[in-house]
Amino acid sequence: MTKEVSLHDIHEELQISNRLMILALVRDGVPQKDIAATVGVSEGTLSKMFSKGLLKRVARSSPS
């Protein structure tokens, strides 16, 4: 028996993957403006993708 995968499921998985990639870039010290430009969104939109203050906390917790 095979499970049918919907476009909605694929879209959700891609969104999760994108968020994890963004968090990794923030953790690695890549500036938000550079990440936003690469992803193709504004810095404001990038910030709205995550709960308030999360990107700053991730950036501060990065091992330097």
Secondary structure, DSSP 4 states (H G I P E B T S, - for coil): -PPPPPHHHHHHHHHHHHHHHHHHHHHTT--HHHHHHHHTS-HHHHHHTS-TTHHHHHHHTS--
